[in-house]
Amino acid sequence: MKTVFVTVGTTSFDELIEAIISPAAVEVLKDRGYERLVLQVGRGTVFPTSKTCSHITLETFRYKDSIAEDIKNAHLIISHAGAGSCLEALSAGKPLLVVVNDKLMNNHQLELAKQLHSDSHLLYCTCSTLTATLRTMNLSILQPFLLGQPQNFANFLDKALGVK
C-alpha cells in the first residue's frame, strides 16, 4: 500500500496535521496514488481518526520508541523541519517534503530546509502551500543525501545557528 508518513517529532505542530488531513490534501494524495497516511502527532491537540479522514487509510500515534519502521515503509515522508527528523528521513533514502512552521520566531528551520532544498535533497513548503506543493511536486529531481559526512552537517548547523 503506497504510504505517506507524517512526523512532527517531539513537538506540537497541529497546523501541519490539520493541513495534511484536509479534504483537498487527501484528494491530492489519492490522485497521486497514495492509499495510506500514517501520522505521528507528538504533543499536538489534533488527533485524527478514520472518522476524521475517511477517504484514505489512516493511522495516528503520538510517540513510539522508534519511527524507523514507519520511515522504512513510507513512499513519501512529510516532516516538520527539525534537524533530527530531516536527517533521519534523508539517511533512509526516502523522498522528503519538509513543512516549515512559519509561525516560529528566529526560524532556523527555514534556513535548514532552504539549504537542503538548494542541494536537491528535499522539497519544502509551509502549511498554507502544502496542498499546492503536493499537487505539483516532482520527487524525481531529488538527489540522495550522502551519508558519512556528519561534520559537514554539523558545520552547516553551527553556521545556520550562528554558533561559528
Secondary structure, 3 states (H helix, E strand, C coil): CCEEEEECCCCCCHHHHHHHCCHHHHHHHHHCCCCEEEEECCCCCCCCCCCCCCCCEEEEECCCCCCHHHHHHCCEEEEECCHHHHHHHHHCCCCEEEEECCCCCCCHHHHHHHHHHHCCCCEEEEHHHHHHHHHHCCHHHCCCCCCCCHHHHHHHHHHHHCCC
